[in-house]
Amino acid sequence: MVTPASPPPAEHARVPCAVVTPAAQQLRILLDGTEQVLPHDEFERKVTAAARGERPPLRAKFGVDPTSADLHLGHAVVLRKLRAFQRLGHTAVLIIGGFTAQVGDPSGRSATRPRLTRAEVDANAATYLAQVRKILLDDPLEVTNNADWLEPMGMADVLRLTARMTVAQMLERADFAARYEQRRPIAVSEFLYPLLQGEDSVAVRSDVELGGTDQTFNLLVGRDLQAAAGQDPQCVLTMPLLEGTDGSAKMSKTYGNAIGVDDAPAEMFGKVMSLPDPLMVKYFRLVTDLPPEQVDAIAAGLADGSLHPGQTKRRLAREIVALYASPEAATAAEARFDTQFVDRSVPDDVAVFDLGDTDPWFLPSLLRASRLCASGAEARRMIAQRAVRLDGKVLDDEELALPRAALRGRVLQVGRRRFARLG
């Protein structure tokens, strides 16, 4: 589990920014791609004062609940903005929600989240940290776990928190209001979640908190709780939600439209190439390391026709794969993409799956065992979508039993990017 960092002293004793960047340039970088900054003038004053050495570097907070084992590029949007603060010499404060993940964030939900056990949360947190390290710099960075200050709270502490807000204020949240009007259940624990997240801001004395647009209500609660605790209230910076590969729904593994931070380079490249063209500029701005002025130039080139959409999307795919793997992996992934979709042949590096002693193989079991599908449910869904092929022939019967002898040496395929040679 995470080794907790000690909360900073009240006087914010810190060294000045290691990177001296003019305030105007800092604001250009930090505001690029953001959805909203609240209060905007207060944020500008804080950044300007830090850039001039009139106050210590900002403490930029982001909390992430380890509710699953994997991060995707939607999560990375906020993490990358947090890294932008780091590059300018400000301190990134990453809070792993070891306690809040067990409560469940109700943001954007139409139903109560299932409760997770501490063991499930701890297991997910371990994988989160490994993936987060692909994005954030090692320094200046503080990583802590909100279980350290939320678990010891007693009933008196909880009542103190709940007294800070009214039920009417909670029902100002769009998702709560919709569920209340539709007579859908709202657990009392869900009302507590924004207060617990706000208490995190008090514990780490954050100057600015980052989140997605669906987190605005929770982030503003943090301002209120800091003011009640006698602290300088944090500013709130929200980032747009990133659409997934379908081009419409918010990126989510649940929707099957996610590009995972840990995806294999070839799979990542292929998924980016499947994005609708109108999303390219947004991805360049939110998911790559290109500076704002270069993204502006790409947007202008696509608009006036001087840039070819197909070649621009290839550049986008290379940029993203290079960030999470390496430039060499990006080049290899592009070559593999051309083999599959330009030359229309099976890639040379397809892994061999040993059929073992099983005979016959039922199709969903084979897809799961060969790791072409993560679960039996996904396997059945892919079969129903006619996305499963054996040597190019569609297999659409989930009850299909395949003799082992008839499978050896053949290529099993799911979708356009997943292959296994059967042996």
Stockholm file with secondary structure:
# STOCKHOLM 1.0

chainA/1-423         MVTPASPPPAEHARVPCAVVTPAAQQLRILLDGTEQVLPHDEFERKVTAAARGERPPLRAKFGVDPTSADLHLGHAVVLRKLRAFQRLGHTAVLIIGGFTAQVGDPSGRSATRPRLTRAEVDANAATYLAQVRKILLDDPLEVTNNADWLEPMGMADVLRLTARMTVAQMLERADFAARYEQRRPIAVSEFLYPLLQGEDSVAVRSDVELGGTDQTFNLLVGRDLQAAAGQDPQCVLTMPLLEGTDGSAKMSKTYGNAIGVDDAPAEMFGKVMSLPDPLMVKYFRLVTDLPPEQVDAIAAGLADGSLHPGQTKRRLAREIVALYASPEAATAAEARFDTQFVDRSVPDDVAVFDLGDTDPWFLPSLLRASRLCASGAEARRMIAQRAVRLDGKVLDDEELALPRAALRGRVLQVGRRRFARLG
#=GR chainA/1-423 SS CCCCCCCCCTTCCCCCCSSCCCHHHHHHHHHTTCSEEETHHHHHHHHHHHHTTSSCCCEEEEEECCCSSCCBHHHHHHHHHHHHHHHTTCEEEEEECTTHHHHCCCTTCSSCCCCCCHHHHHHHHHHHHHHHTTTSCSSSEEEEETHHHHTTCCHHHHHHHHTTSCHHHHTTSHHHHHHHHTTCCCCHHHHHHHHHHHHHHHHHTCSEEEEEGGGHHHHHHHHHHHHHTTSCCCEEEEECCCBCTTSSSBCCTTTTCCCBTTSCHHHHHHHHHTSCGGGHHHHHHHHSCCCHHHHHHHHHHHHHTSSCHHHHHHHHHHHHHHHHSCHHHHHHHHHHHHHHHTSCCCCTTCCEECCTTCCSEEHHHHHHHTTSSSSHHHHHHHHHTTCEEETTEECCCTTCEECHHHHTTCEEEETTTEEEEEC
#=GC SS_cons         CCCCCCCCCTTCCCCCCSSCCCHHHHHHHHHTTCSEEETHHHHHHHHHHHHTTSSCCCEEEEEECCCSSCCBHHHHHHHHHHHHHHHTTCEEEEEECTTHHHHCCCTTCSSCCCCCCHHHHHHHHHHHHHHHTTTSCSSSEEEEETHHHHTTCCHHHHHHHHTTSCHHHHTTSHHHHHHHHTTCCCCHHHHHHHHHHHHHHHHHTCSEEEEEGGGHHHHHHHHHHHHHTTSCCCEEEEECCCBCTTSSSBCCTTTTCCCBTTSCHHHHHHHHHTSCGGGHHHHHHHHSCCCHHHHHHHHHHHHHTSSCHHHHHHHHHHHHHHHHSCHHHHHHHHHHHHHHHTSCCCCTTCCEECCTTCCSEEHHHHHHHTTSSSSHHHHHHHHHTTCEEETTEECCCTTCEECHHHHTTCEEEETTTEEEEEC
//
